[in-house]
Amino acid sequence: MGNPFRRDGLYGLSKLKLIRVLPFFSKRNLSGFALIFLGTSGIFPALPMVDTKEIATPSTEVAAETVAINPKELCQWQRDFSFFNRLLGEKKLSDETEPCQEEVVAKVTPVVPEATPEQDEDLKKFIDEMVAGYPIAIMAPAIAEYDREVAALIVGIAKKESNWGKRVPVDATGADCFNYWGWKGAGARGVAMGHGCFGTPEDAVQDVGNRIAQLVELRKTSEPKNMIVWKCGSSCATHSPESVRKWIADVDLYYRKIVQN
């Protein structure tokens, strides 16, 4: 009959080794299962080797019979088996299975609503008074959402290009395209009379205002003399010097009134 206390497995744990293990109890590192396992007067009954994969991943039949599993208890079982396997010189349970999760907390990213542009009430009032009686008056609230220099260019260019909405392209039905700036790019309603046809007054201000804001950013200035590209495009070679000077002067007149107000 072989020696029941052979040193090549769990049976080989001596009382000295058991004493070294005992501090685990005071730290509550083991579940009740582990306490029972180690608490039998220093002599361990023969236990079959357990395939930890089967513990971590129950078979279909067992899973079908299980009503509920406490995640904390499952994690404690995994820790216990990992502990015993280390005593036996086996690899950790976590080497073969995914680590347990006692609690899964969903990370919720708060949704921050986009900030809506703040309207400058003083600027709106000033523009309202300036353009009163013209079609562009309906656009004053949208224009006042831009900073004063960009808003000044929106108003100044509209005065030069359409007399604030009195000379404008219209669609096939004769409806206003809300294009008061000579914008040649397509709008929500396409192109009419060679110019963009916008869907609403607000859409028109947004498209034109954003483009002007881009030009101001690129040129690091909002001075009308540096915005002549709006009149000439890539080159003023085909425009008379007088027409260029007139465009700058007319836009500058209303630009100054708003910026210096």
Summary of the structure (lengths in Angstrom):
residues: 261
radius of gyration: 40.2
end to end distance: 108.0
largest distance: 118.6
contacts: 655
relative contact order: 0.08
helix: 51%
strand: 3%
